[in-house]
Amino acid sequence: MAVDPVTTAASNPWANAAATTKDADKAGLNYDSFLKLLIAQMKNQDPTDPMDASEQMSQLASFSQVEQTIQTNAHLRSMLQAEALTRAGDLVGKYVQSADDKVMGKVKEVEVYSDGVIVLTENNDKVLLQAGVVIADNPIVKTTPGDTAGGSTDGSGDDTTD
């Protein structure tokens, strides 16, 4: 029985935030299925060597832990969805610059998808939120390489001559 790890979403809160799959469906078992298996096991056991009651309780406790883990993952997923939507809303009105420095502008709206977030600027340019994207409260000024804003070019910091 496979249970999705939480670490994938935790390392990138945007990824899979809007996922709609059901963890219970992935698990493939529920309490009724477990009880049917337990009854079948009891019916087909060797009468000369019956299963220990403590072993049956241990199996039931293990299954209960798996169910609780599935429910915890579902709650964590919904919390991550809420966090992603809150973060997306916080981006509106800020300024963005794409990782390749080709797109810049003020954020008009944000689209949250199951595999990532796209920011739409006032010029209708789209920027995928990823490593290297710059987000700022004030307009971003594009500088060209080699620009030296207000300083000495020799590195000394002193423009006077003796």
C-alpha positions in Angstrom: 0.0 0.0 0.0 1.7 3.2 -1.2 1.3 6.5 0.6 2.6 9.7 -1.1 5.4 11.4 0.8 4.7 14.9 2.0 8.3 16.0 1.2 7.5 16.8 -2.5 5.0 19.4 -1.7 6.9 20.7 1.3 10.0 21.4 -0.7 8.0 23.4 -3.3 4.7 24.7 -1.9 3.6 25.7 -5.3 3.9 22.3 -6.8 0.9 20.0 -6.5 -0.9 22.6 -4.4 -4.0 22.3 -6.5 -3.9 18.5 -6.9 -7.4 16.9 -6.7 -6.5 13.2 -6.4 -7.8 11.3 -3.4 -5.3 9.7 -1.1 -7.9 7.2 0.0 -8.4 6.0 -3.6 -4.6 5.5 -3.9 -4.5 3.4 -0.7 -7.0 1.0 -2.2 -8.3 -0.3 1.2 -10.8 0.8 3.7 -12.0 -0.5 7.0 -14.6 -2.8 5.4 -12.0 -4.3 3.1 -9.7 -4.9 6.1 -12.4 -6.5 8.1 -13.3 -8.8 5.2 -9.7 -9.8 4.9 -9.5 -10.4 8.6 -12.6 -12.6 8.6 -11.3 -14.6 5.6 -8.0 -15.1 7.4 -9.8 -16.3 10.5 -12.1 -18.7 8.4 -9.1 -20.2 6.6 -6.6 -20.5 9.4 -5.3 -23.8 10.7 -7.5 -24.9 13.6 -4.5 -26.6 15.2 -2.5 -23.4 15.1 -4.9 -20.4 15.3 -3.8 -16.8 14.9 -3.0 -15.1 18.2 -5.6 -12.4 19.2 -2.7 -9.9 19.9 -1.5 -10.4 16.3 -4.9 -9.6 15.0 -5.1 -6.4 17.2 -1.6 -5.5 15.9 -2.8 -5.7 12.3 -5.8 -3.6 13.1 -3.7 -1.0 14.8 -1.3 -0.9 11.8 -4.2 -0.4 9.5 -5.6 2.3 11.7 -2.2 4.1 11.6 -2.2 4.0 7.8 -5.7 5.5 7.7 -4.7 8.3 10.0 -1.6 9.0 7.8 -3.8 9.2 4.7 -6.1 11.6 6.5 -3.1 13.7 7.7 -1.8 13.9 4.1 -5.2 15.0 2.9 -5.3 17.8 5.6 -1.7 18.8 4.7 -2.6 19.0 1.0 -5.5 21.3 1.7 -3.3 23.5 3.9 -0.7 23.7 1.1 -3.5 24.6 -1.3 -4.6 27.4 1.0 -1.1 28.6 1.4 -0.5 28.6 -2.3 -3.6 30.6 -2.9 -2.7 33.1 -0.2 0.8 33.5 -1.6 -0.6 34.0 -5.1 -2.9 36.7 -3.9 0.0 38.4 -2.2 1.8 38.7 -5.5 -0.8 40.9 -7.1 0.4 44.5 -7.3 4.1 43.6 -6.9 6.7 43.8 -9.7 8.2 40.7 -11.4 11.1 40.0 -13.6 11.5 36.7 -15.4 14.5 34.4 -14.8 15.8 35.2 -18.3 15.3 39.0 -17.7 13.1 39.3 -20.8 9.8 40.0 -19.1 9.3 42.6 -16.5 6.2 44.3 -15.1 3.6 44.8 -12.5 1.6 41.7 -11.5 -2.1 41.9 -12.6 -3.2 38.4 -11.8 -1.8 35.0 -10.8 -2.9 31.6 -12.1 -2.3 28.6 -9.8 -2.0 25.2 -11.5 -1.3 21.8 -10.2 2.2 21.9 -11.5 3.1 25.5 -10.9 2.1 29.2 -10.8 2.0 31.7 -13.7 2.1 35.4 -13.1 0.3 37.7 -15.6 1.7 41.2 -15.9 -0.3 44.3 -16.8 1.1 43.9 -20.4 -0.4 40.4 -20.5 3.1 38.8 -20.4 3.3 35.5 -18.6 6.0 34.5 -16.1 6.4 31.1 -14.7 7.4 31.2 -11.0 10.7 29.3 -10.8 14.2 29.8 -9.5 15.7 33.1 -10.7 12.4 35.0 -10.9 12.7 38.4 -9.1 9.7 39.7 -7.2 9.8 43.2 -5.6 7.6 45.8 -4.0 9.0 48.6 -6.2 9.5 48.7 -10.0 12.5 46.7 -11.1 15.1 48.7 -13.0 16.9 46.8 -15.7 20.7 47.4 -15.6 23.1 46.6 -18.4 26.3 44.7 -17.6 29.2 47.1 -16.8 27.0 49.8 -15.4 28.6 51.6 -12.5 26.1 53.7 -10.8 27.7 56.6 -9.0 31.1 55.4 -8.2 34.8 55.3 -9.2 35.8 52.9 -11.9 39.2 52.2 -10.4 37.9 50.7 -7.3 39.6 53.1 -4.9 36.4 55.1 -4.1 38.4 58.3 -4.2 38.1 60.6 -7.2 40.5 63.3 -6.1 44.1 63.6 -7.3 47.1 64.9 -5.4 
